[in-house]
Amino acid sequence: MIKYISFLSFIVVALSLSSCHGDYMPRPKAYPRVHYPEKKYETYDPAACPFKFRKPVYAIIQQDTSFFGQRPTEPCWLNMTFPDFNGTINLTYKEITKTMTLDRLLDDAHKLSFKHTKKANYIDESLIVNKHGVSGIFYNVGGDAATNIQFFLTDSTHHYIRGSLYFYNPPNADSMAPVLSFVKADIDTMISSFEWKK
């Protein structure tokens, strides 16, 4: 019996030592697979708003219903939601007036974009001018900021709209890069087709 236990112990030790040889490769972190819908666009032309643009068919646009706990009075404050990506573009329209001047609106846009500098690796600004005479600035915010894309569009005299993209999950630039690139193409289409109604 002692010989049998000794032999069995020898086999167990030999197998455990032989199993430790070989290269061990840890599995890299994986992110959930994302389904990317087919790129299709439709014209969004709200009757109550002085603008129209092309939007992806898989995005849902609704009037914003909450502003610091109160209902906004602006019918053209909109949320363009991307349900497949858990993200939203907040669109805030303002009419340019003597009290709400273009300089004030531009200053607000700059401050709101650059308040992300604590988490951002960089903030690139690009000038926007589309074929409909709409101009503005596009802010590309790199790194783990709460919003990676912000922009504003204006006709410089009467109309101004600001947009910011938010994803409702912890910011991680590496894992969100493919989704961000996909949605950025939709934002580019929106901006290039954006026009103020006469």
C-alpha positions in Angstrom: 0.0 0.0 0.0 2.9 2.4 0.8 4.5 1.7 -2.5 1.2 2.4 -4.3 0.8 5.8 -2.4 4.4 6.7 -3.2 4.0 5.8 -6.8 0.7 7.8 -7.0 2.4 10.8 -5.3 5.3 10.6 -7.8 2.9 10.7 -10.8 1.0 13.7 -9.4 4.2 15.7 -8.8 5.5 14.8 -12.2 2.3 15.8 -14.0 2.1 19.1 -12.1 5.8 20.0 -12.9 5.4 19.1 -16.6 2.3 21.2 -16.9 4.2 24.3 -15.8 6.4 24.3 -18.9 5.4 26.3 -21.9 4.7 29.9 -22.5 1.7 31.4 -20.7 0.0 34.3 -22.5 -2.5 36.3 -20.5 -5.7 37.2 -22.4 -5.9 40.8 -23.3 -8.9 42.8 -22.0 -11.8 42.6 -24.4 -14.6 45.0 -25.0 -18.1 44.1 -25.9 -18.8 43.7 -29.6 -20.6 46.7 -31.1 -23.1 46.3 -33.9 -22.7 49.1 -36.4 -25.9 49.9 -38.4 -25.8 50.6 -42.1 -25.2 54.2 -42.9 -28.5 55.8 -44.1 -29.6 59.3 -43.7 -32.9 61.3 -43.8 -33.7 65.0 -43.7 -34.7 66.3 -40.3 -36.8 69.4 -40.8 -38.7 70.4 -37.6 -41.5 72.9 -38.2 -40.9 74.9 -35.1 -37.1 75.4 -35.7 -35.3 77.6 -38.2 -32.9 74.9 -39.4 -32.8 71.5 -41.1 -30.1 68.9 -41.6 -29.5 65.2 -42.6 -29.5 62.8 -39.7 -28.8 59.0 -39.5 -32.0 56.9 -39.5 -30.8 55.0 -36.5 -30.7 58.2 -34.4 -33.8 59.5 -32.5 -34.4 63.2 -32.1 -36.5 64.5 -29.2 -37.1 67.9 -27.6 -35.0 68.4 -24.5 -37.3 68.1 -21.5 -34.9 68.9 -18.7 -32.7 71.9 -18.0 -31.3 72.0 -14.5 -34.4 70.4 -13.1 -36.8 72.6 -15.1 -38.5 72.3 -18.4 -36.7 74.4 -21.1 -38.8 77.0 -22.8 -36.9 76.5 -26.1 -38.7 74.2 -28.6 -35.4 73.8 -30.5 -33.3 72.4 -27.7 -33.0 68.9 -28.9 -31.3 65.5 -28.0 -30.2 63.3 -30.9 -29.9 59.9 -29.2 -27.9 56.9 -30.6 -29.5 53.9 -28.7 -27.1 51.4 -30.1 -24.1 53.3 -28.6 -25.7 54.7 -25.4 -24.9 58.2 -26.6 -26.6 61.6 -27.2 -25.8 64.8 -29.1 -27.3 67.7 -27.1 -28.3 70.5 -29.5 -29.0 74.0 -28.0 -30.4 76.6 -30.3 -30.3 80.3 -29.5 -31.5 83.3 -31.5 -28.9 86.1 -31.7 -30.3 89.3 -30.1 -29.0 92.5 -28.5 -28.8 90.8 -25.1 -27.8 87.3 -26.4 -25.0 88.6 -28.7 -22.8 86.4 -31.0 -19.7 87.4 -29.0 -21.4 86.1 -25.8 -22.4 82.9 -27.4 -19.0 82.3 -28.9 -17.4 83.0 -25.5 -19.7 80.5 -23.8 -18.9 77.8 -26.5 -15.2 78.3 -26.0 -15.5 78.1 -22.1 -17.7 75.0 -22.2 -15.3 73.2 -24.6 -12.1 74.1 -22.7 -13.5 73.2 -19.3 -12.6 69.6 -20.2 -8.8 70.4 -20.3 -8.3 68.6 -17.0 -9.1 65.2 -18.5 -8.3 66.0 -22.2 -5.0 65.1 -23.8 -5.6 67.8 -26.4 -8.3 70.0 -27.8 -8.2 70.7 -31.6 -10.3 73.5 -33.1 -11.3 73.4 -36.8 -13.1 76.0 -38.8 -16.4 74.9 -40.3 -17.8 76.5 -43.5 -20.4 74.4 -45.5 -22.0 74.9 -48.9 -25.1 76.5 -47.4 -23.1 79.4 -45.9 -23.2 78.0 -42.4 -20.0 78.6 -40.4 -18.7 77.6 -37.0 -16.0 75.7 -35.0 -15.5 72.0 -34.4 -13.8 71.0 -31.1 -12.1 67.6 -31.2 -11.4 66.7 -27.5 -8.8 63.9 -27.1 -8.5 61.6 -24.1 -10.9 60.5 -21.4 -13.0 63.7 -21.3 -16.8 63.5 -20.7 -17.4 64.7 -24.3 -15.0 64.2 -27.2 -16.9 66.3 -29.8 -18.4 69.7 -29.5 -19.2 72.3 -32.1 -21.3 75.3 -32.9 -22.9 76.6 -36.1 -24.1 80.1 -36.9 -25.1 82.5 -39.7 -23.4 85.3 -37.6 -26.5 87.5 -37.6 -29.6 85.7 -36.4 -29.0 82.0 -35.5 -26.7 80.0 -33.4 -26.7 76.3 -32.4 -24.3 74.4 -30.2 -23.8 70.6 -30.1 -22.0 68.3 -27.7 -21.7 64.5 -27.9 -21.9 62.4 -24.7 -21.7 58.7 -24.1 -23.4 57.4 -20.9 -20.6 55.2 -19.7 -17.2 55.8 -18.1 -14.9 57.7 -20.5 -12.3 55.5 -22.0 -10.7 56.8 -25.2 -9.3 53.4 -26.3 -12.5 51.4 -26.0 -14.7 54.2 -27.4 -12.5 55.0 -30.4 -14.3 52.9 -33.0 -17.7 54.1 -31.8 -16.6 57.7 -31.7 -15.2 57.4 -35.3 -18.5 56.0 -36.5 -20.6 58.7 -34.8 -18.2 61.4 -35.9 -19.0 60.5 -39.6 -22.7 61.1 -38.8 -21.8 64.5 -37.2 -19.8 65.4 -40.3 -22.9 64.6 -42.5 -25.1 66.7 -40.2 -22.7 69.7 -40.3 -22.1 69.5 -44.0 -25.9 69.4 -44.7 -27.0 71.9 -42.1 -28.8 74.9 -43.3 -30.8 77.8 -41.9 -34.3 78.2 -43.3 -35.1 81.4 -45.1 
